[in-house]
Every structure is written in C-alpha cells, then in structure tokens.
Amino acid sequence: MRGIAQTQSFRDLIDSNYIYIDKTEQIFNLLQDRRVFISRPRRFGKSLMLDTIGTLFEEGVEPYFRNTWIHDRWTDDKYPVLVLNFLGFSCTDYKTFCADFDDSISEFASLNGIEYDSQERPLRSMKSLLRALRLKRKKIVILMDEYDAQLAANINNPELYETFRTAMRELYGVMKGDPSIRFLGITGVTRLKDLSIFSVGSDIKDMSYYAPVSTIIGFTKEELRKYYIDYINLAVSFSNGISVEQVTETQRDELLDKLSEEYDGYCFDDEYVNKVYSTWSVNSFFRDVASRKKVKFDDYWYESGGVPSILARYLETHIIRLNDYAEDIYIDNDYFQNPTSLLNMKQEVLMCQTGYLTTRSPVPDGGAVRLGMPNNEVRRSLTKLLSKKLFHNVNLSKITNERFFSEESAEEIVNKLNSLMNTISYEDYKKLTEKTIQGILQAFMIGADQPVLTEVQSAEGRADLVLEYEHRRIVIELKYAETEADCEKKLQEAIEQIKRRRYGDTLPAKSVLKLALVFNGDSKVRKFTHYSEVK
C-alpha cells in the first residue's frame, strides 16, 4: 500500500512513491494562460501545485510525469524557475523584507549565470533581473507563493500595510507584459483589487473560481475512490470489524458519504458543479486510520495550524457572532469578486477566502453569491474559534474533563449553564434568539471538548443538542422566551416535544437524561428554567 505524504515537493512525492492524484490535466488548462492567479485557503495544496508546475518547466515530462495525463501532451521547452515564497520574507520590517526579496533574486541569478547587482527595493530587483534576461534573450518562469503574507500580517497596522501594498503594486507593474517571463503563477489566500493584479488592464488572469481548473487543488469523490481504495478498504474493515477482503461496495460508499459530511463541500467553480475535499484533512484521516487502526473523524484542518493568521489578526479588532453564520449568506457579487483591501474587506468575503465559508451557488456576472459552511469539520472549527472570543480565551478544556456533565444531576447542569450564560457580554449579545443560545451552548461544549452533537435526527424529530457519553446520553431541547410570562408556555412546549418525539430513545441503549430548557431573555433575568426526566 503506497504511503500518504504531507509535502510541498512534487519530486519527493514521486521519488518516494507516495500517492499522487493526477492533476496534470487541470495544470495543462491553467498553463494555457501565461499569467495566472489562484487563491485557496491555507493547508489546501497551493505550494504543491506551484512546485508541480515548476518541476514541469524545469525538468520536462521525464522522469517525474510518467503515467500522468500530461506526459504525451506537453511539448514546451525547459526554463529556469524563480520561486518567490513570501512566507519566507519578513512581515514586520520593510527593509528586511526588501533584503529577503533581493537575496532570492540574487541567488537565482547566480545559479543561472545571470549578471545581477543587488538592489534595495523589490521594484528595482525585479527590473534589474528582467533587464539582464532581455539582454540575453532568455526567458524564465516566475512562481510567487502566498503573495499576500505581508499584507495579512499587517491587517491591524495600516501604515506598514500601505508600505507593503505600494511595494507589491510596483512589483506587478514592472512585470506586466515583460517578454522575458514565459509564465507567471501567483497564489495566495486573498484576492485584493488594490494591488492592481486584478484591476482593469492587468494581464494576470484570476482563475480562483474558473470551472476548468476548479479541482486543481483538493480531492473529488471520484479521485478518492480511485487513488485511495486501499485506505478506504482499511478504514471500512476497522470500522466494521471485518477483513479487507470482506468489504463491500455499499460499505465503501457509506464511508465516502461520511467523509463527505466531514471534509467535502468546498466549491471553487463559478458554475457551481465541482466540489472538493480538503486535502490536508483527508490525508490526515487516512494516515490516522493506518497508524491507530481505528476510524476517528478529527478536526485536522483547524488543529494543524490553529486560526488562519489573517483571521486571527482580524479578530483582534472585530467581533464575529455565533449566529452570523448559522444560515447561508448572500453577498453582492461585486464585493465577492473585487474586494479592494484587507483593511476594509467585507467579513463574509474574508471568511470565505480563509476557508470557513464556501460558495453555494454559481458566481454570476451580477447579482448575489450564496455562501455557507462547507462541512462538519469547518462548522466545529468555526465554533471553536468563536468560543475563544466568546469566553475571553479561557481554556475551556482545562476547566472540564471527559466526565464533565456525564454524572451530574439536572440541577447541577442547569446551574453551570446559567453561570456560563452570565459570562457572555451583554454588549455583544443584547438581542438573543433560540439559535444564538444553541450556538453559545454548542461553542462552550465543543471548546470544552465535550461529545456534543447538534440537530440530531431520529425517527420522530430532531433534538437541539445531544451529549453522548459512554454510559449516559443527555438530550437538550431549547426554547427562548422574551418575558417571564412566556417562560411557562415555552417550557410546556419543550416538555411536550421532548416526550412525544422520544428524543434520545435510540441505540445504543444507555441511561438518558432529557432536559427541556427555556432561556428567559429579559435583560433583568437572562437565565434558564428547566424540566428534566431520567430514563
């Protein structure tokens, strides 16, 4: 069984005989334009895509592209490849950034026999290199990875942001139309109009939501079925306690459906046809299956790097509320396609570009684009992220443990929940709703690493919250009341619902605590009343 690599090196993938999902047809489509940009969230495979392109231009199709779609179709010459990884350049000091940038140009020139004198600004460094190439009638390929790293790092420092923005704008200006550049490929998380990359007159094509290359990064269900068949069979065998030889097609489909719920749903297709799984999450899941010999759907994308740096800095000065993203959102297409600057980008667009939302409709020429959360992993990750803000960065898992709630009485649980709600800032949540209360409780429980599920389906209805411990199941039905007078009525509704629909009476059989909770939203009260039943 071939191994799974988490690497940014295409050569390493092939040399080490790791699984490689052949994306060369999409790469071929991408390379039909000579200057392109593509944005994707972090941990999605942008760097590996660029390295694959770099290998193709440097090495040709032999030996690395044997048995791939592009092998018999690529006839281009070989070119030197200049890789500029902006994550490796200083984000905090402009002079150091300039020196880092110039060092990369200087090293490339030296390796390729190009006469080059060091410069003090990216504009001059690039201009000097391109002038030397024109004199030699030589062409190169330029690959710029994470172009927006310096801007993202200074989202709360307008002065330094502007310094970096000006430098980058000048840099793209000097590269525009230069005949020495055979191909220019740029990647990043955000798409910013104020850098002139995507403005009218730019020769760089934004392919971030271009249907022919929409699956160039990320895995489709068909690709998983083809390339990961051995790991799929292994996961099914562990999950069902059977041998690999006994695995059925139906069982494989069931696992793929579950993987889809957890890690699929990202769409970068302007026609809203193709969706992809998170590469990092899928690879991490199958590696865990092989090493742990059991199936567990963890939140790999979030845990691998915490909060995206752009969003982390944004949250230092902005509020994201739990109920802001409970339902799908519509955003004007012009705001979506043409965000001007990180400093004033609409929150919904930023959330989409950092991977917490994705498109749920075609991207039209006008009108609105529908955005929503792609999968369960992102939903939990966003809840964890917001719980940190909601509870003032308190490490919730340290004040709880795996037995938290599992052996407490209904009264003790409700007392803790009332103490919890008392910590929520009134200024941030002056207006509460049932959905908001559910989100706050879910954020607390996920942040505290409790086994919580939401909107749990059963034969007769859907429970708001379910805590699934080894020997106990806690089912919570929530209601919201505006006044004290409305509380009793709402409580009776919740009691009737939790009894009639038999929430929690499911397999495996275990002790069940059923809680009907009503939150009184009166500003002078703001607390739960409850009814409980133990079975």
C-alpha positions in Angstrom: 0.0 0.0 0.0 1.5 3.3 -1.1 2.2 5.9 1.6 0.5 9.3 2.1 2.7 12.3 2.2 2.1 15.8 3.6 4.7 17.6 1.5 5.0 20.6 -0.7 7.5 18.8 -3.0 6.3 17.1 -6.2 9.6 15.5 -6.7 9.5 14.0 -3.2 6.0 12.6 -3.8 7.2 10.8 -7.0 10.7 9.7 -5.7 9.2 8.3 -2.5 6.3 6.5 -4.4 3.6 8.3 -2.4 0.1 8.5 -3.6 -0.2 11.3 -6.2 -3.6 12.2 -7.5 -3.0 13.2 -11.1 -3.9 16.9 -11.5 -1.9 17.4 -14.7 -5.0 17.9 -17.0 -6.1 20.9 -14.8 -2.5 22.1 -14.7 -2.4 21.9 -18.5 -5.6 24.0 -18.7 -4.1 26.5 -16.2 -0.9 26.9 -18.3 -2.8 27.9 -21.4 -2.7 31.4 -20.0 0.8 32.9 -19.4 0.0 34.9 -16.2 -2.4 33.5 -13.7 -3.5 33.9 -10.1 -5.3 31.3 -8.0 -6.5 31.7 -4.3 -7.2 28.9 -1.9 -7.4 28.7 1.9 -4.3 27.6 3.9 -3.4 23.9 4.1 -5.1 23.2 0.7 -2.1 22.4 -1.5 -1.2 25.7 -3.2 2.5 25.2 -2.7 2.5 21.7 -4.1 0.6 22.8 -7.2 3.2 25.5 -7.8 6.0 23.0 -7.2 4.4 20.6 -9.7 4.3 23.4 -12.3 7.9 24.4 -11.5 9.1 20.8 -12.0 7.3 20.5 -15.3 9.0 23.7 -16.6 12.5 22.7 -15.2 12.5 19.0 -15.9 10.0 18.4 -18.7 7.9 15.3 -18.6 10.7 12.9 -17.8 11.1 11.3 -15.4 8.5 12.8 -13.0 5.4 12.9 -15.2 5.4 9.3 -16.5 1.9 7.8 -16.4 0.2 11.1 -16.0 -2.3 12.8 -18.3 0.1 15.5 -19.4 3.0 13.2 -20.4 2.2 12.8 -24.1 0.7 16.3 -24.4 3.4 18.6 -23.1 6.0 19.8 -25.7 7.2 23.1 -24.2 10.8 23.9 -23.7 12.6 23.8 -20.3 13.0 27.1 -18.4 14.8 28.3 -15.2 12.2 28.7 -12.4 12.3 31.6 -9.9 10.3 30.7 -6.8 9.4 33.6 -4.5 7.8 32.3 -1.3 6.6 35.3 0.5 6.1 33.3 3.7 9.9 33.3 3.9 10.2 37.1 3.7 9.9 39.4 6.7 6.4 40.6 7.6 7.4 43.0 10.3 10.2 45.1 8.9 10.1 46.6 5.4 13.9 46.9 5.0 14.4 43.3 6.0 11.6 42.3 3.5 13.5 44.1 0.7 16.7 42.4 1.6 15.0 38.9 1.8 13.4 39.5 -1.6 16.7 40.7 -3.2 18.5 37.7 -1.8 16.1 35.4 -3.6 16.6 37.2 -6.9 20.4 37.3 -6.4 20.7 33.6 -5.6 18.6 32.7 -8.6 20.7 34.9 -10.9 23.9 33.4 -9.6 22.7 29.8 -10.1 21.6 30.6 -13.7 24.7 32.6 -14.8 22.8 36.0 -14.9 24.7 39.1 -14.1 22.9 40.9 -11.3 23.7 43.7 -8.8 21.8 43.8 -5.5 19.1 46.3 -5.2 17.3 47.9 -2.2 13.7 47.6 -3.4 11.6 44.8 -5.0 10.7 47.0 -7.9 14.4 47.6 -8.7 15.4 44.0 -8.0 12.9 42.7 -10.5 13.6 45.4 -13.0 17.3 44.6 -12.9 16.7 40.9 -13.4 14.3 41.3 -16.3 16.7 43.8 -18.0 19.5 41.2 -17.7 17.2 38.5 -19.2 16.2 40.6 -22.1 19.8 41.4 -22.9 20.5 37.6 -23.1 17.2 36.9 -24.9 16.4 34.5 -22.1 13.0 33.5 -20.6 12.2 32.3 -17.2 9.2 31.1 -15.2 8.3 33.0 -12.0 6.2 31.4 -9.2 5.1 33.6 -6.4 3.7 31.7 -3.4 1.5 33.3 -0.7 1.8 36.7 -2.2 -0.4 38.3 0.5 1.6 37.1 3.5 3.0 40.6 4.4 -0.5 42.2 3.9 -2.2 39.6 6.1 0.4 40.1 8.8 -0.4 43.8 9.0 -4.2 43.9 8.8 -4.1 45.9 12.1 -1.1 48.1 11.1 -2.4 50.4 8.3 0.9 52.3 7.9 3.0 49.2 7.3 0.2 47.6 5.3 0.3 50.5 2.9 4.1 50.3 2.6 3.9 46.7 1.6 0.9 47.3 -0.6 2.8 50.0 -2.5 5.8 47.8 -2.9 3.8 44.9 -4.3 1.8 47.2 -6.6 5.1 48.5 -8.1 6.4 44.9 -8.4 3.5 43.8 -10.5 3.7 46.9 -12.6 7.3 46.2 -13.7 6.5 42.6 -14.6 3.4 43.5 -16.7 3.9 42.4 -20.3 7.6 41.6 -20.0 8.6 39.2 -22.7 11.2 37.6 -20.5 8.5 35.9 -18.4 7.4 32.7 -20.1 4.9 32.0 -17.3 3.9 33.8 -14.1 1.9 31.9 -11.4 0.7 33.6 -8.2 -1.0 32.0 -5.2 -2.4 33.4 -2.0 -5.3 33.2 0.4 -6.9 36.6 -0.5 -7.8 38.4 -3.8 -7.1 42.1 -3.4 -8.0 44.7 -6.0 -5.8 47.4 -4.5 -2.6 45.6 -5.7 -3.6 46.1 -9.3 -3.2 42.4 -10.1 -6.9 42.1 -10.9 -7.7 45.6 -12.0 -8.7 46.7 -15.5 -5.6 46.5 -17.7 -3.8 43.8 -15.7 -2.5 40.8 -17.8 -2.9 38.4 -14.9 -6.0 36.1 -15.1 -7.7 35.3 -11.9 -8.6 31.6 -12.0 -9.7 31.2 -8.4 -13.3 30.3 -9.5 -12.6 29.2 -13.1 -14.6 26.0 -13.8 -11.9 24.2 -16.0 -9.4 24.3 -13.1 -11.8 24.3 -10.2 -10.5 20.9 -8.9 -6.8 21.6 -9.5 -6.4 21.8 -5.7 -8.5 19.5 -3.5 -9.8 15.9 -4.0 -13.0 14.9 -5.7 -15.0 11.9 -4.5 -14.1 10.0 -7.7 -10.4 10.7 -7.1 -10.6 9.3 -3.6 -12.4 6.2 -4.8 -9.7 5.6 -7.4 -6.5 6.6 -5.7 -7.3 5.8 -2.0 -9.1 2.5 -2.5 -6.7 0.6 -0.2 -7.1 3.1 2.6 -10.9 3.2 2.1 -11.0 -0.6 2.4 -8.8 -0.4 5.5 -11.0 2.1 7.2 -14.1 0.1 6.5 -12.5 -3.1 7.8 -11.5 -1.4 11.1 -14.9 0.4 11.4 -16.9 -2.9 10.9 -14.5 -5.4 12.5 -14.1 -7.4 9.2 -11.3 -8.3 7.0 -10.3 -6.1 4.0 -11.5 -8.9 1.7 -15.0 -8.7 3.1 -15.5 -5.0 2.4 -18.5 -4.3 0.1 -19.2 -1.5 -2.3 -22.0 -0.4 -0.2 -19.7 -0.1 2.9 -17.2 1.9 0.8 -20.0 4.3 -0.3 -21.1 4.7 3.3 -17.6 5.7 4.3 -17.2 8.1 1.4 -20.6 9.7 2.4 -19.3 10.2 5.9 -16.0 11.6 4.7 -18.1 14.0 2.5 -20.1 15.2 5.5 -16.8 15.9 7.4 -14.4 17.2 4.8 -16.1 17.8 1.4 -18.2 20.7 0.2 -15.6 23.3 -0.9 -16.6 24.8 -4.2 -14.2 26.9 -6.4 -16.3 26.5 -9.6 -18.1 29.6 -11.0 -20.7 27.2 -12.5 -21.2 25.5 -9.1 -20.7 22.0 -10.4 -17.5 20.6 -8.9 -16.8 20.4 -5.2 -13.6 19.2 -3.4 -12.5 17.7 -0.2 -9.8 19.3 2.0 -6.6 17.6 1.0 -5.0 18.1 4.4 -7.9 16.6 6.3 -8.4 13.6 4.0 -4.7 12.7 4.1 -4.5 13.2 7.9 -7.7 11.0 8.3 -6.3 8.1 6.3 -2.8 8.3 7.9 -4.5 8.1 11.3 -6.6 5.1 10.2 -3.4 3.3 9.2 -1.4 4.1 12.3 -4.2 4.0 15.0 -6.0 1.0 13.4 -9.4 2.7 14.1 -11.7 5.3 12.5 -12.0 8.7 14.0 -13.1 11.9 12.3 -10.9 14.6 13.9 -10.7 18.3 13.0 -7.4 18.1 11.2 -7.6 21.3 9.2 -8.1 23.6 12.2 -5.8 21.7 14.6 -2.9 21.7 12.1 -2.4 25.4 12.3 -4.9 27.0 14.5 -6.6 30.1 13.3 -5.5 31.5 9.9 -3.2 34.4 10.6 -5.4 36.8 8.6 -8.5 35.9 10.6 -6.6 35.9 13.9 -5.5 39.4 13.4 -8.9 40.4 12.2 -10.5 39.1 15.4 -8.2 41.3 17.4 -10.3 44.3 16.4 -13.6 42.8 15.1 -16.4 40.7 16.5 -17.8 37.7 14.8 -21.0 36.5 16.4 -22.2 32.9 16.6 -25.5 33.4 14.8 -23.9 35.4 11.9 -23.2 32.2 10.0 -25.9 29.8 11.3 -27.6 30.1 7.9 -26.4 30.6 4.3 -25.5 34.2 3.5 -25.9 36.2 0.3 -23.2 38.7 -0.7 -23.2 41.1 -3.6 -21.1 39.6 -6.4 -19.0 42.8 -6.8 -18.0 42.6 -3.2 -17.2 39.0 -3.6 -15.2 39.2 -6.8 -13.5 42.6 -6.2 -12.5 43.1 -2.6 -10.5 46.2 -2.5 -8.3 45.8 0.5 -7.8 43.6 3.6 -8.4 46.7 5.7 -12.0 47.1 4.5 -12.9 43.7 3.1 -16.4 42.5 4.0 -16.4 40.0 6.8 -18.3 37.4 4.8 -15.7 37.6 1.9 -12.8 37.2 4.4 -14.5 34.2 6.0 -14.8 32.6 2.5 -11.3 33.3 1.5 -9.9 31.8 4.7 -11.9 28.6 4.3 -14.7 29.0 6.8 -17.3 29.6 4.1 -17.6 28.5 0.5 -19.8 29.2 -2.5 -23.2 27.6 -2.6 -24.3 29.0 -5.9 -22.9 29.9 -9.3 -20.7 33.0 -9.4 -22.8 35.3 -11.6 -21.9 38.3 -13.7 -24.1 40.4 -11.4 -26.5 39.8 -8.5 -25.5 37.9 -5.4 -23.4 34.9 -4.5 -24.7 32.5 -1.8 -22.1 31.4 0.8 -22.3 28.8 3.5 -20.2 26.5 5.6 -18.8 23.6 3.6 -18.8 20.7 6.1 -18.9 19.5 9.7 -15.2 20.0 10.3 -15.4 23.6 9.4 -18.6 24.1 11.4 -16.8 22.7 14.5 -13.7 24.6 13.8 -15.6 27.9 13.5 -17.4 27.1 16.7 -14.0 26.5 18.5 -12.7 29.8 17.0 -15.7 31.8 18.2 -15.7 30.1 21.6 -12.3 31.6 22.3 -13.6 35.0 21.7 -16.9 34.4 23.4 -15.3 33.1 26.6 -12.4 35.6 26.5 -9.7 33.0 25.5 -10.4 30.9 28.6 -9.1 27.3 28.0 -12.4 25.6 28.5 -10.9 22.1 28.3 -8.9 22.8 31.4 -11.9 23.6 33.5 -13.7 20.5 32.3 -12.8 16.9 31.7 -14.2 13.9 29.8 -16.7 13.2 32.7 -18.0 16.8 32.7 -21.8 16.6 32.8 -21.7 12.9 32.5 -22.6 12.2 36.1 -24.2 15.4 37.3 -27.8 16.0 38.1 -30.1 18.1 36.0 -30.0 20.9 38.6 -26.2 20.9 38.7 -26.0 21.0 34.9 -28.5 23.9 34.7 -26.6 25.9 37.4 -23.4 25.5 35.3 -25.2 26.6 32.2 -26.6 29.7 34.0 -23.1 30.6 35.2 -21.9 30.1 31.7 -24.5 32.5 30.2 -23.7 35.1 32.9 -20.1 35.3 31.4 -21.4 36.4 28.0 -21.0 40.1 27.3 -24.4 41.9 27.2 -23.0 44.5 24.8 -22.1 41.8 22.3 -25.4 39.9 22.7 -28.1 42.4 23.6 -30.5 40.6 21.3 -30.6 36.8 21.8 -32.6 34.1 19.9 -33.1 30.4 20.3 -30.5 29.8 17.6 -28.0 32.1 19.4 -28.5 30.2 22.7 -28.0 26.9 20.9 -24.8 28.3 19.3 -23.4 29.5 22.6 -24.0 26.2 24.3 -22.5 24.3 21.4 -19.5 26.6 21.4 -18.9 26.0 25.1 -19.2 22.3 24.8 -17.0 22.0 21.7 -14.5 24.4 23.2 -14.5 22.2 26.3 -14.0 19.0 24.2 -17.4 17.6 25.2 -19.1 14.9 22.9 -21.8 17.2 21.6 -24.0 16.8 18.5 -26.5 19.4 17.2 -29.8 18.9 15.3 -29.7 15.2 15.9 -32.1 13.4 13.7 -34.3 10.5 14.9 -37.4 8.8 13.5 -39.8 11.4 15.0 -37.9 14.6 15.1 -34.6 16.5 15.6 -33.1 17.2 19.0 -31.3 20.5 19.5 -28.3 19.2 21.5 -27.2 15.7 22.4 -24.2 14.9 24.7 -23.1 11.3 24.0 -21.0 9.9 26.9 -20.0 6.2 27.3 -22.7 5.4 29.8 -25.0 8.3 29.5 -26.9 10.3 26.9 -28.0 13.9 27.6 -30.7 15.3 25.3 -31.5 19.0 25.4 -34.5 20.7 23.8 -34.1 24.5 23.8 -36.6 27.3 23.7 -36.3 31.1 24.1 -38.8 33.4 25.8 -38.8 37.2 25.7 -40.5 37.6 29.1 -41.2 35.8 32.3 -44.8 35.4 31.4 -43.8 33.5 28.2 -41.5 31.1 30.0 -44.1 28.6 31.3 -45.7 28.3 27.9 -42.4 27.7 26.2 -41.4 25.2 28.8 -44.6 23.2 28.3 -43.9 23.2 24.5 -40.4 21.9 25.1 -41.6 19.2 27.5 -44.3 18.0 25.1 -41.8 17.9 22.3 -39.1 16.0 24.1 -41.6 13.4 25.3 -43.8 13.0 22.2 -40.9 12.7 19.9 -39.0 10.3 22.2 -35.7 12.2 21.8 -32.7 10.1 23.0 -34.5 6.8 22.8 -32.0 5.4 20.3 -29.3 2.8 20.1 -27.0 2.0 21.7 -29.2 1.8 24.8 -27.9 3.7 27.8 -29.1 6.0 30.6 -30.8 9.1 29.2 -31.2 12.5 30.8 -33.8 14.6 29.0 -33.6 18.3 29.6 -36.3 20.8 28.4 -34.6 24.2 28.8 -36.1 27.7 28.3 -33.9 30.8 28.4 -35.6 33.9 29.7 -34.2 36.7 27.6 -35.5 39.5 29.8 -32.5 41.8 30.4 -33.1 41.6 34.1 -33.2 37.8 34.2 -31.3 36.1 31.4 -31.3 32.6 32.8 -32.6 29.1 32.2 -35.6 27.4 33.7 -35.9 23.7 33.1 -37.8 20.4 33.3 -35.9 17.1 33.4 -36.7 13.4 33.0 -34.3 10.4 33.5 -34.8 7.1 31.8 
